[in-house]
Amino acid sequence: MEFANSIAMASMSMSAAKLQMSTSLAVTKSAMETQEAAAAQLLEMLPSPPGVGQYVDVRA
């Protein structure tokens, strides 16, 4: 019976570890999405220098 208990304990431990990993991954993904949105807002606030993208230097 002790062998069955150790298998059950190992199964519970693995299940808890899987849940913890899934939760950690979800929190990390949420943080990355938040940082991506913040970076996009910062890039929108940057002024574009005059003339950038309007002329092509063909003598370079």
Secondary structure, 3 states (H helix, E strand, C coil): CHHHHHHHHHHHHHHHHHHHHHHHHHHHHHHHHHHHHHHHHHHHHCCCCCCCCCCCCCCC
